[in-house]
């Protein structure tokens, strides 16, 4: 298993998108932190909020899906899948290894974002408050964003066409989820079989927002109105991980049905 993981990372290392992803993990949190630090009453929580939300929802999740397309299409493009199966390595194991590589990347991305935001906070002489909580939230987001990306990866595998189609799917999936987490009609409803519970990003936001400290009358009013609909940690992880398990099974079925 370890050799397969190393092999998959070596494949990614040759891709330009991987270098861009690593660079973005450093640059995006640094730029966001610099912008926030220039505002009055800037706090460490504001720095981390940018890294957890804008950096994750708009950057990490699309990167995970695009990297997944690269990982899953590599054998197809180079016609090497039959060689791997002769070793033998099962298609099921290949799928699980690729998903594990994506999870590791997500964790590394979050650690880098946390380190950069913390360093920028120290650089601008802003007090570090609740640093342990912030680290835990970033680690949790690594798992949740990975799980949130899986439904889109299922679509990419199902259509199995090209990188261009993958990018189009990623764009619409990211835009749809991001737009939903701004909609009160979706967020302000009880937990159950509804869009606000089953769609990954709105569900993550319902869990994450309770850890934010609202500032100003508008944010405070929204926080108070939204607070009855917060999702607990156990509910959020349960929903996302069940969906991730279903998506993983679907990916295994789709990958096993591919012709060699």
Secondary structure, DSSP 4 states (H G I P E B T S, - for coil): -HHHHHHHHHHHHTSHHHHHHHHHHHHHHHHHHHHHHTSTT--HHHHHHHHHTHHIIIIIHHHHHHHHHHHHHHHHHHT-HHHHHTTT--HHHHHHHHHHHHHHHHHHHHHHHHHHHHHHHHHTT----SHHHHHHHHHHHHHHHHHHHHHHHHHHHHH---HHHHHHHHHHHHHHHHHHTT-HHHHSS-SSSSHHHHSHHHHHHHHHGGGS---HHHHHHHHHHHGGGPPPHHHHHHHHHHHHHHHHHHHHHHHHTS--
